[in-house]
């Protein structure tokens, strides 16, 4: 394990509480240290201060290292790490993030990856890069994996809310999913989330 990975893991284990795991982490089958979301965010913030100036490759390697262990807080730390460094990410990182989403199996991991990492990353790309990323997300919509489909629906949430997104593209994807005879509740719920945000 890298020095930064050891730092994060040790700090998370020190934050163990006696509170039961929150939200939907039980459904993932992951172990839990019992650390709060606030403790995870604080740990990542401390790590970024201690290991200041990490490059793109160092950030993404650390995210993979943290995600690799079947511990909820480590995976959440990987998400927070990517959220904090989204400006460093580009198209080449979608494959890695896709793997995280496939394994996520929890709203508390998948949703921030979609709305706070994938969405803003795509918005920052040039036209060619954005087109390539949209091809990947269109493929996610067609996958037989509810978490990838959920992420593809939620990814443009921030841009749609701000008025810079493509509502027609979202509408096409949503109609295709809702027309299916057995649309997953996990994906339908994501569509409702975006529609509620747009209504507000």
N, C-alpha and C positions, 0 to 999 in steps of 0.2 A: 504494500500500500504506500502511496506517496505521502510525503510529509503533510501536505495540505489535507489529504484524505484522512490521515490519522488524527489530525487536529480536529476536524469536523466530527468524526466518529466519537472520539473521546469526550468532546464537549457535549454532544447529544446524550451520551450515556450518563454524564454527570447531571443532566437536567431531568433525569427520570423522576416521575411523580407517582403517587399512588392512585391517581385518577384513572378510571377506565379509558381505553381508547375512544376517541370521539368520532363522530359522523360515520362515514361508510368504510373506514379502514378495516373493520373486521371481515368484510366480504372479500378482501383481496387475498386472504390466506397468508399475509405477511406477518412477521414478528413485529413487535412494537416495543420501543424503549419507554414509552409513556411520556415523552417530552411534548410540551404544548407547541402549537403553531408559532406562537411568539418566540419561544425558545429556539425553534428551528431557524426562524428568520434572523434572530440575533446572532446565532452561531455562524450563519453564512456571512452576515455583515462583518463579524469579527475576523473570519477567515480572509475575506477580501481586503481587510485592512492589514492583516499580518502578512499576507502574500500579495502585496500590492503590485499592480502592473502585469498580471497574468495575461498571456497572449490568448488568442482564439483557440489554438490547439491545446493549451494548458487548461482553459476553462472547459472545453468540451470533453477532454480526457478525464478531468475531475468529475464532471457530471456523470459520465459513464461509470467511473469507479464507484461513485456513491450509489448509483442506481443498481449496480451489479449485485449488491447484497440484498437479500429478501427482508429488509427492515423498512417499515413505513417511513420513519423519520428521515432515514438516509435518502430515500427516494424523493420525499418532499424537499429535502435540502438540495437535491439535484435540480428540481423544478425551480426553486427560489434562485439558485445560482444562475440558471439560464434566464430567468426573468430579469435579474440584475445586470445581465450582460447581453441583452438581446441585440444591442447595437453592433456587437461583434459577429453576429450570426449571419449566414447567407444560405442560398439554395443547397449548398453541399451538406448542410446540417439536417435537412428534412428527413433523410434516411435514418439517422440516429434518433431523431425525435419520433419518427414513426414507430421505431422499435419500442421506445418508452411508452407510447400510447397503447400499442398492442398489449403490453404487459401491465398497463396501469390499472385497469379494471376497477377504478373508483373515481367518482366525480371530483373528489378533492385533489386528485393527481392529474386527471385528464383535462378538466376544465381550465385550470390555469395554464397548462401547456398550450391549449388551443387558443385561449383569448389573450393571454399575456406574453406568449412566446411566438407561436406560429403566425397569428394575425399581424402583430406589429412588425415581425420580421419581413413578411410578404409586402406589407405597405411600404417598407423602406427600400425594396428592390427596384431596379430600373424596369422598364416595360418588358424587356426580354426575360429577365429573371422572374418577374411576376407572372408572366404567361406560363413559364415552365413550372412554377410553383402551383399554379391553378390546375395544370394538368395532373400533378400529383394529388391534389385535393379531390379532383374529379374521380381519380382512381380510388381514393379512400371511400368516397360515397358508394362506389360499386362493390366494395369489399364485403365479405361475409364476417365482419367484425364490428360489433355495435359501437365500440369505443373509438375506432377510426372514423366511423360515420358520424358519431357525435362530435368529434373534434373538427371534422370538415365543416359541419354546420355552424359550430360555435366560433371558428377561427375569424370570420369577418365581423364579429359582434361589435367590436369597438369602432371599426370604420363605418359600419352601417349606422351606428348610434350617432356618430359625428357628422354623417351626411356625405362621407367620402367613399363609401363602399358601393357595391353593385347590387342593388335590391333585386333586379331582374334575375341575376345569376342565382341569388339565394332562393328566390321564388321558384325557379325551375328545379333546383335541387330538392326543395321542400315538397313540391307537388309530386315529384317522382317517388320520394320516400313514402309520402302519405297515401299514394295510390296503391302501394303494395298491400296484399291482403292481410299480412301479419307484420305490420310495422312494429319495430321494437319500441317499448316504452322509453328506454334509455335515449333513443334517437328522437322520438316524438316530443319528449320533454325538452330536448335541446331546441327544437323548432319553436316550441311555445315560449321558451326563454328569449329567443331572438325576437319573436313577434311582440312579446310584452315590452321589450326594450324599445322597439320601434314605435309602439303605440304611445309610449311615454314621451 
